[in-house]
Amino acid sequence: MGPGGLGVEGWGGGRWGTCHAEGVKDIVDRACEAALYAQDDAALDTGASLLAADPARWSGAAAELVARGETYVRQAWERGWRPADVLRLVRRDLDERHARITADLIAAEARGYARLPERWTDAEVWWKQDGRYGDQLAQREKADRFTLATAVLEVFRLLIRLPSIEPVGPLPGDPADLGEHAHIEPRMLGRIRALLAKAEATTYPEEAEALSAKAQELMARHTVDEALLTAGGGGPARTPGACRIGVEPPYEEAKAVLLDAVATANRCRAVWNSGFFFSTVVGFESDLEAVELLYTSLLVQGTAAMTRAEAAQRSGGRKRTKTFRQSFLLAYASRLGHRLAETAEHAASETPAHLPALVARDVAVTSRAEEMFPRTTTTRLRGATDHAGWEDGTAAADRAHMAGRRHPLPG
């Protein structure tokens, strides 16, 4: 059988006979039937009790649950989900123990493939064999069989109820994932990461500005070089791809605005899914890498700046408020959107001969985004009601701007 399949030996080194094996499978069948298709906790308790009642059958039941879990996560992939999306939802609706179990199931399903798609998972199978997973899981979680069986069934409930969403890439084992992807050159990627790490670590706004601006300059330069190489026939023809980036509470609206600004500046398109806490970003592979790096860094810088601004507010006698933080991050995201757009225009205007190649790249990305999302809606953001938060957020964005030019935008 396949990597996640169960032979008699997988349930305990061959000591269970065929009849016993069938008995374990029947127990798991009845537990899943009882627990997965009902809403109430009583049904969940019934299913968990069936799985945990007999210590002698726990190893076999746990191994069968791993196999069931592999099936359920594969069904999630076929409905458009990716490992990071599922884990994000599990953490939102359940807790970290459930997330660890989900990561185990993802790792178990992934071990059957020689190659995984871009940005898939780094989870690994840590248990010796599926027949020992139940006991080793109990040791890791320091929990009893009933608690663990309940957690696994809760994960299953979530997995089987996932709706279909827009796919953003090939599935594991898909022949379409055999082509090479154009990434940012490793040496340049290392320089960009180092610059952004220093920008996040420094407490001097001017230094953070200079470091972030240099990182954006390297990203823009790579985009131009790649566009010219493709347009001149010096490289293989490539098509835009897509990835998902988490946009999680609190203040997810402001974060979505910031991500959209970063994506647009790097010749990508972002579509926010507020219900599932992510944005889908469409673009060429190296640009997607740039968006992930820059968005993460600017979010870290903005959060740190907000913390410092709050401290200053408190020292002046004002209590920290949610409206201050919401207004701060909205202003930060809005201001950076203007500055990043200015940066993109400035970079393009420096090399007018390269504009046709860049325009062709933009057209391809827009076409791909419209193909993936033929119907989108606009969202009315909650207003920024705290004047001090808006002013401080605007100032923080000015300090963190990516433009090569140093003058501030008009108010």
C-alpha positions in Angstrom: 0.0 0.0 0.0 1.0 3.7 -0.3 2.9 5.6 2.4 -0.2 6.4 4.4 -1.8 3.0 3.8 -2.4 0.5 6.6 -1.3 -3.1 6.4 -1.6 -5.4 9.4 2.0 -4.8 10.4 1.3 -1.0 10.5 -0.9 -1.6 13.5 1.7 -3.2 15.8 4.3 -5.2 14.1 2.0 -8.0 12.9 0.7 -9.0 16.4 -2.9 -8.1 15.5 -4.7 -10.6 13.3 -6.8 -9.8 10.3 -10.0 -9.9 12.3 -8.6 -7.5 14.9 -7.6 -5.2 12.0 -11.1 -5.2 10.6 -12.4 -4.5 14.1 -10.3 -1.4 14.4 -11.4 -0.1 11.1 -15.0 -0.6 12.0 -14.5 1.3 15.3 -13.0 4.2 13.4 -15.8 4.1 10.8 -18.4 4.3 13.6 -16.5 7.0 15.5 -16.3 9.2 12.4 -19.9 8.6 11.4 -21.0 9.6 14.9 -18.8 12.7 15.2 -18.2 14.3 11.9 -21.6 15.0 10.5 -23.3 16.3 13.6 -22.9 19.7 15.2 -23.3 18.9 18.9 -20.6 18.0 21.4 -22.4 14.9 22.5 -21.8 13.3 19.1 -18.2 14.3 19.3 -17.9 12.7 22.8 -19.5 9.6 21.4 -17.0 9.3 18.6 -14.0 10.0 20.9 -15.2 7.4 23.4 -15.4 4.8 20.8 -11.8 5.5 19.8 -10.4 5.7 23.3 -12.3 3.0 25.1 -10.0 0.1 24.5 -6.3 0.7 25.2 -5.3 -2.4 23.2 -6.8 -0.9 20.1 -5.6 2.6 20.5 -2.5 2.1 18.3 -4.5 0.6 15.5 -7.2 3.3 15.8 -4.6 6.1 15.7 -2.9 4.6 12.6 -6.2 4.4 10.9 -6.9 8.0 11.8 -3.7 9.1 10.2 -4.8 7.4 7.0 -8.2 9.1 7.2 -6.5 12.4 7.8 -4.4 12.0 4.7 -7.5 11.5 2.7 -9.2 14.6 4.2 -6.3 16.9 3.7 -5.9 15.7 0.1 -9.6 16.6 -0.4 -8.9 20.0 1.0 -6.0 20.5 -1.6 -8.4 19.5 -4.4 -10.8 22.2 -3.2 -8.1 24.9 -3.6 -6.7 25.0 -0.1 -3.0 25.1 0.8 -1.3 23.9 4.0 -0.8 27.4 5.4 -4.4 28.3 4.7 -5.7 25.3 6.6 -3.4 25.8 9.6 -4.4 29.5 9.8 -8.1 28.4 10.0 -7.4 25.7 12.5 -5.6 28.2 14.8 -8.5 30.6 14.4 -11.3 28.1 15.1 -9.5 25.6 17.4 -6.1 25.9 19.1 -2.4 25.1 18.9 -2.8 21.4 19.8 -5.2 21.0 16.8 -2.7 22.9 14.6 0.0 20.5 15.6 -2.2 17.5 14.8 -3.1 19.1 11.5 0.5 19.6 10.6 1.1 15.9 11.3 -1.6 15.0 8.8 -0.2 17.4 6.3 3.3 15.8 6.7 1.9 12.3 6.4 0.1 13.2 3.2 3.2 14.9 1.7 5.6 12.0 2.3 4.1 10.2 -0.7 5.5 12.7 -3.2 9.0 13.0 -4.6 8.4 16.7 -5.1 6.1 19.3 -3.6 4.9 22.6 -5.1 6.3 26.0 -4.3 5.5 27.2 -0.7 3.9 23.9 0.3 5.0 22.7 3.7 8.1 22.1 5.8 6.3 19.8 8.2 7.9 16.4 8.5 6.8 13.0 9.8 8.4 12.8 13.3 6.9 9.5 14.5 8.6 6.2 13.9 5.6 4.4 12.1 1.9 5.0 11.9 1.3 2.1 14.3 3.1 4.1 17.0 1.7 7.5 16.3 -1.0 7.3 19.0 1.4 6.5 21.8 4.0 9.0 20.6 1.3 11.7 20.2 0.2 11.1 23.8 3.7 11.6 25.0 4.2 14.8 22.9 0.9 16.3 24.0 0.9 14.9 27.5 -2.8 14.1 27.1 -5.0 11.1 27.5 -6.6 9.1 24.7 -10.0 10.6 24.9 -8.6 14.2 24.7 -6.5 13.3 21.7 -9.3 11.4 19.9 -11.6 14.4 20.5 -8.9 16.8 19.0 -8.4 14.6 15.9 -12.1 14.4 15.3 -12.5 18.1 15.6 -9.7 18.6 13.0 -11.6 16.2 10.7 -14.8 18.1 11.2 -13.1 21.3 10.1 -11.4 19.6 7.1 -14.5 18.0 5.6 -16.4 21.3 5.9 -14.0 23.4 4.0 -15.6 25.1 1.0 -14.0 25.3 -2.5 -11.8 28.3 -3.1 -9.7 29.6 -6.0 -6.7 27.4 -6.5 -3.4 29.2 -6.6 -1.1 26.5 -8.0 -0.6 22.8 -8.8 -1.2 20.0 -6.3 1.4 17.6 -5.0 2.1 15.1 -7.7 0.6 17.3 -10.5 2.7 17.0 -13.7 2.0 20.7 -14.3 4.5 21.5 -11.5 7.5 20.3 -13.4 8.6 23.6 -14.8 11.3 25.8 -13.4 10.3 29.0 -11.5 12.2 32.2 -11.7 13.2 33.2 -8.2 15.1 36.2 -6.9 18.8 35.3 -7.3 20.0 33.8 -4.0 22.8 36.3 -3.4 20.4 39.2 -4.0 17.7 37.6 -1.9 20.2 37.3 0.9 21.1 41.0 0.6 17.4 42.0 0.6 16.7 39.9 3.7 19.7 41.3 5.5 18.6 44.9 4.7 15.1 44.3 5.9 16.2 42.5 9.1 18.4 45.5 10.0 15.5 47.9 9.2 13.3 45.9 11.6 15.9 45.9 14.3 17.0 49.5 14.3 15.4 52.1 16.6 16.5 55.0 14.3 13.8 55.9 11.8 16.2 57.4 9.3 18.3 54.2 9.3 15.3 52.0 8.8 14.2 54.3 5.9 17.5 54.0 4.1 17.7 50.2 4.6 14.2 49.6 3.4 14.6 51.9 0.4 17.7 50.0 -0.6 15.9 46.7 -0.3 13.0 48.0 -2.5 15.6 49.3 -5.0 17.1 45.8 -5.4 13.6 44.3 -5.8 12.7 46.8 -8.5 16.0 46.2 -10.3 15.5 42.5 -10.4 11.9 42.9 -11.8 13.2 45.1 -14.6 16.1 42.7 -15.4 13.7 39.7 -15.5 11.2 41.5 -17.7 13.9 42.5 -20.2 15.4 39.0 -20.3 12.0 37.5 -21.1 11.0 40.2 -23.6 14.4 39.7 -25.4 14.0 36.0 -25.7 16.9 35.4 -23.4 14.9 33.4 -20.9 12.0 30.9 -21.0 8.5 32.3 -21.4 6.8 32.5 -18.0 3.3 33.0 -16.8 2.1 34.7 -13.6 1.4 32.6 -10.6 -0.3 33.3 -7.2 0.2 32.8 -3.5 -1.8 33.5 -0.4 -0.5 35.7 2.4 -2.2 35.7 5.8 -4.0 38.9 6.8 -5.1 38.2 10.3 -6.8 40.1 13.1 -6.5 42.5 14.8 -6.8 45.4 12.4 -7.0 43.2 9.4 -8.5 45.9 7.2 -5.4 48.1 7.6 -3.1 45.1 7.0 -5.0 44.3 3.8 -4.6 47.8 2.6 -0.9 47.7 3.3 -0.5 44.3 1.5 -2.4 45.7 -1.5 0.0 48.7 -1.6 3.0 46.5 -1.5 1.6 44.2 -4.1 0.8 47.0 -6.5 4.2 48.6 -6.1 5.8 45.3 -7.1 3.6 44.8 -10.1 1.3 42.2 -8.5 -2.4 42.2 -7.7 -3.9 41.4 -4.3 -7.5 40.2 -3.6 -8.5 40.1 0.1 -10.7 37.3 1.5 -11.8 38.7 4.8 -13.7 35.5 5.8 -10.6 33.3 5.7 -8.0 35.9 6.8 -5.8 35.9 3.7 -5.2 37.8 0.5 -4.4 36.1 -2.8 -1.5 37.8 -4.5 -1.1 37.3 -8.3 2.2 38.0 -10.0 5.4 36.5 -11.3 7.3 34.3 -8.9 10.1 36.6 -8.1 7.7 39.5 -7.5 5.6 37.4 -5.2 8.8 36.7 -3.2 9.4 40.4 -3.0 5.9 41.1 -1.9 6.1 38.6 1.0 9.4 39.9 2.2 8.5 43.6 2.0 5.0 43.3 3.5 6.2 41.2 6.4 9.0 43.7 7.1 6.8 46.8 6.8 4.2 45.2 9.1 6.9 44.6 11.7 8.2 48.1 11.4 4.7 49.6 11.6 3.8 47.5 14.7 7.0 48.6 16.4 6.3 52.2 15.5 2.8 51.9 16.8 4.1 50.6 20.1 6.5 53.5 20.5 3.7 56.0 19.6 1.4 54.4 22.2 4.1 54.7 24.8 4.4 58.4 24.0 0.7 58.8 24.3 0.6 57.1 27.7 3.5 59.2 29.0 1.3 62.2 28.1 -1.5 60.9 30.3 -3.6 59.1 27.6 -4.7 55.5 27.9 -4.0 53.1 25.1 -7.1 52.6 23.0 -8.2 50.3 20.2 -9.3 53.3 18.1 -5.7 54.8 18.3 -4.2 51.6 17.0 -6.8 51.2 14.3 -6.3 54.8 13.1 -2.5 54.5 13.3 -2.3 51.4 11.1 -4.8 52.7 8.6 -2.8 55.9 8.3 0.4 53.9 8.0 -1.0 51.7 5.3 -2.7 54.6 3.4 0.4 56.8 3.4 2.7 53.9 2.4 0.3 53.2 -0.5 1.0 56.7 -1.9 4.7 56.4 -1.3 5.1 53.0 -2.8 3.1 54.1 -5.9 5.5 57.1 -6.2 8.5 54.8 -5.9 7.2 52.5 -8.7 6.6 55.4 -11.0 10.0 56.9 -10.3 11.8 53.5 -11.0 9.9 53.1 -14.3 10.6 56.6 -15.4 14.4 56.2 -14.9 14.5 53.7 -17.8 11.8 54.7 -20.3 13.1 52.2 -22.9 12.2 49.4 -20.5 8.5 50.4 -20.3 7.2 48.1 -23.0 8.5 45.0 -21.2 7.1 46.2 -17.9 3.7 47.0 -19.5 3.6 43.5 -21.0 4.3 42.1 -17.5 1.5 44.2 -16.0 -1.0 43.1 -18.7 -0.2 39.4 -18.0 -0.7 39.8 -14.3 -3.9 41.7 -14.7 -5.3 39.1 -17.1 -4.4 36.3 -14.8 -6.0 38.1 -11.8 -9.2 38.7 -13.7 -9.3 35.1 -14.8 -8.9 33.9 -11.2 -11.3 36.4 -9.8 -13.9 37.4 -12.4 -16.2 38.9 -9.7 -14.8 41.0 -6.9 -16.4 43.5 -4.6 -15.1 46.6 -2.9 -15.1 46.9 0.9 -15.9 50.0 2.9 -13.3 50.4 5.6 -14.1 51.4 9.1 -13.1 55.0 9.5 -10.0 56.3 11.3 -11.6 58.2 14.2 -8.5 58.9 16.3 -6.7 62.0 15.1 -3.5 61.4 17.1 -3.4 57.8 15.8 -3.7 59.0 12.2 -1.0 61.7 12.6 1.4 59.2 14.3 0.7 56.5 11.7 1.3 59.0 8.8 4.6 60.1 10.4 5.7 56.4 10.8 4.9 55.7 7.1 7.0 58.7 6.1 9.9 57.3 8.0 9.5 53.9 6.5 9.0 54.9 2.9 10.5 53.0 0.1 11.1 55.8 -2.4 14.5 56.7 -3.6 13.4 60.4 -3.3 13.4 61.7 0.2 10.8 64.5 0.2 7.5 63.8 2.0 4.2 63.7 0.2 1.7 66.5 0.5 -0.7 66.0 3.5 
